[in-house]
Amino acid sequence: MPRPLNKDACNTCRRRKVKCGGQVPVCQQCSKAGRYCDRSAVSTHSHGTQVEHPDEELCNPRSVLAHQQEARLFNNYIAEISKWYDLSDPSRHFEYIVPRFSLDHPLLFCAIMALSAMHMGKTCSRGMYKLAETYHSRCLQLLIGLDDQDELVTNGVALAATCLLRSYEILDGKSYPFFAHRR
């Protein structure tokens, strides 16, 4: 008799026919093996980069991660970019805490996605720039809408997002006004 389908299993574990623990955002099997944890709603082989999401959808990180491209960006942040910030942090907050917080805070999620898309655009997929700009723009809108007493300011989410956005701007390399003195 076949085993019942584990609805929490990632597509990567399903394809490899191994038991998946279902941890989010990256399952233990994929994390241990250093594999991309594919959590797209439908297993696809498409690697297009023309996916655009309306602003309402960008506000729900969990639903956005159902798309393969966004899941890959999120995984890229965890596997690659978070290490830049955690060099001297044995607790690895940017690898463990920030991604978890981002699932409930669109501001932080958009910052992660913008930086990751820019990073992938610079390293392996030039088609990511439009998506990076979309997430960057949305993140700035959310950041500008905050006031000093906002919970996102007091709990550190806005600070983490600002740090990630600064790295985005460095990778982007466009001349921003605060670099005008270096020309």
Secondary structure, DSSP 8 states (H G I E B T S, - for coil): ------TT--HHHHHHT------SSS-HHHHHHT------SS------------HHHHT-HHHHTTSHHHHHHHHHIIIIIHHHH-TT-TT-HHHHHHHHHHTT-HHHHHHHHHHHHHHHHHHT-GGGHHHHHHHHHHHHHHHHT--TT-HHHHTSHHHHHHHHHHHHHHHH----GGGGGG-
